[in-house]
Amino acid sequence: MATVSIMAAIWIADPNVKETVDEALNIIIYTSFMLTSVTLIYSLLFYILLPSIPRKSDSKSYQILELIIYAYFFDKERRKEWE
């Protein structure tokens, strides 16, 4: 926004630089368009492909974590008995 404001001020102050300001505005507009279209394409791909990514169920992950924790404490208690 600041760049466009400065360009507008220069354009008003010196009408002879109209071609330079037009080129700069074209560059800004094309860059904004490209950025918007790339963001839109990636967001659509992410939205479409996200459901197809295989996920582990949360309950299954918690069950595995529970087994690991129980095994750790069981092993810890077993070692205490032998000491």
Wavefront OBJ file of the C-alpha trace (Angstrom):
o trace
v 0.000 0.000 0.000
v 2.833 2.359 0.828
v 4.491 1.647 -2.513
v 1.314 2.428 -4.408
v 0.867 5.653 -2.386
v 4.393 6.801 -3.162
v 3.929 5.952 -6.827
v 0.663 7.912 -6.933
v 2.349 10.924 -5.319
v 5.199 10.812 -7.850
v 2.729 10.365 -10.685
v 0.752 13.432 -9.598
v 3.910 15.508 -9.043
v 5.566 14.611 -12.335
v 3.243 13.554 -15.157
v 6.239 12.754 -17.397
v 6.916 9.541 -15.478
v 3.543 8.062 -16.415
v 5.129 5.142 -18.321
v 7.359 4.188 -15.400
v 4.458 4.310 -12.957
v 2.303 2.247 -15.317
v 5.018 -0.401 -15.573
v 5.421 -0.495 -11.796
v 1.660 -0.782 -11.295
v 1.547 -3.637 -13.821
v 4.314 -5.448 -11.954
v 2.484 -5.010 -8.641
v -0.830 -6.166 -10.123
v 0.715 -9.221 -11.823
v 2.628 -10.162 -8.690
v -0.519 -9.880 -6.568
v -2.460 -11.963 -9.085
v 0.226 -14.668 -9.144
v 0.434 -14.754 -5.342
v -3.346 -15.008 -5.028
v -3.630 -17.748 -7.637
v -0.797 -19.835 -6.143
v -2.343 -19.506 -2.672
v -5.735 -20.506 -4.043
v -4.328 -23.524 -5.903
v -2.417 -24.796 -2.861
v -5.379 -24.273 -0.544
v -7.666 -26.179 -2.924
v -5.172 -29.029 -3.203
v -4.821 -29.153 0.564
v -8.610 -29.112 1.003
v -9.120 -31.862 -1.574
v -6.229 -34.112 -0.539
v -6.554 -33.771 3.243
v -9.366 -36.328 3.650
v -7.449 -38.912 1.625
v -4.417 -38.878 3.938
v -4.543 -42.024 6.080
v -4.650 -41.285 9.786
v -4.348 -43.522 12.778
v -7.360 -43.437 15.012
v -6.809 -41.555 18.235
v -8.162 -44.367 20.410
v -5.685 -46.810 18.871
v -2.790 -44.417 19.551
v -3.918 -43.973 23.150
v -4.179 -47.741 23.613
v -0.622 -48.208 22.374
v 0.617 -45.423 24.641
v -1.227 -46.985 27.585
v 0.408 -50.359 26.913
v 3.855 -48.754 26.761
v 3.309 -46.933 30.058
v 1.980 -50.080 31.793
v 4.909 -52.108 30.463
v 7.344 -49.509 31.795
v 5.837 -49.525 35.285
v 5.499 -53.327 35.297
v 9.165 -53.692 34.359
v 10.135 -51.110 36.981
v 8.241 -53.016 39.713
v 9.704 -56.323 38.557
v 13.219 -54.970 38.871
v 12.495 -53.731 42.402
v 11.480 -57.246 43.440
v 14.811 -58.698 42.262
v 16.964 -56.101 43.962
l 1 2 3 4 5 6 7 8 9 10 11 12 13 14 15 16 17 18 19 20 21 22 23 24 25 26 27 28 29 30 31 32 33 34 35 36 37 38 39 40 41 42 43 44 45 46 47 48 49 50 51 52 53 54 55 56 57 58 59 60 61 62 63 64 65 66 67 68 69 70 71 72 73 74 75 76 77 78 79 80 81 82 83
